[in-house]
Amino acid sequence: MGVRSGVKTVIDLTAGFGKDTLMLLLLGCEVQAVERSPILFQLLKDGLDRAEQDPHWKLAMTDRLTLVQ
C-alpha cells in the first residue's frame, strides 16, 4: 500500500468491495472511500454496516471511515 509513518488520511478512489479500504483501516489510516458505481456502493455500504455489528471490526473502523458515492 505504500503507507508511510505519519500518513493519517488516505483517499481510496476506487473502493470496489472495500479490500484496500479495510487494509488501510487496519494499518491505522483514516480512509475516505469513494465508489461511483451505485450497485457496488450499496454492496460495500451493506458489508460495512454488517461489519460494524462485530466488536472487533467496529473497533478498527470507528470514526476513521467515510464512504462516498
C-alpha positions in Angstrom: 0.0 0.0 0.0 2.9 2.3 0.5 1.7 3.9 3.7 4.4 5.8 5.4 4.7 6.7 9.1 2.8 9.9 9.8 0.3 9.4 6.9 -3.1 9.8 8.5 -5.6 10.3 5.7 -5.9 8.3 2.5 -8.5 8.5 -0.2 -9.4 5.2 -1.9 -10.9 6.5 -5.2 -11.9 3.0 -6.4 -13.4 1.5 -3.3 -15.0 -1.5 -5.1 -15.7 -4.2 -2.5 -13.5 -2.4 0.1 -10.5 -4.7 0.3 -7.9 -1.9 0.1 -10.1 0.3 2.3 -10.1 -2.4 5.0 -6.3 -2.9 4.8 -5.7 0.8 5.1 -8.0 1.0 8.2 -6.2 -1.9 9.8 -2.9 0.0 9.2 -4.3 2.8 11.2 -5.2 5.3 8.4 -8.2 7.5 8.2 -9.9 6.5 4.9 -12.3 8.3 2.6 -13.6 5.5 0.3 -15.2 6.7 -2.9 -17.2 4.4 -5.2 -19.0 5.7 -8.3 -21.0 2.6 -9.2 -24.4 2.7 -7.4 -24.5 -1.1 -7.2 -21.0 -1.5 -5.7 -21.6 1.4 -3.4 -24.7 -0.3 -1.9 -22.9 -3.6 -1.6 -20.0 -2.0 0.1 -22.2 0.0 2.4 -24.2 -3.1 3.4 -20.9 -5.0 4.1 -19.5 -2.2 6.2 -22.8 -1.8 8.1 -22.7 -5.6 8.9 -19.0 -5.4 9.9 -19.9 -2.6 12.4 -22.0 -5.2 14.3 -18.9 -7.1 15.2 -17.0 -5.5 18.1 -13.5 -6.3 16.6 -14.3 -4.8 13.2 -16.2 -1.8 14.7 -13.0 -1.0 16.7 -11.0 -1.0 13.5 -13.4 1.3 11.7 -14.6 3.7 14.5 -14.5 7.3 13.3 -11.9 6.6 10.6 -14.0 5.7 7.6 -16.0 7.9 5.3 -17.9 6.3 2.5 -18.8 8.5 -0.5 -20.7 7.7 -3.7 
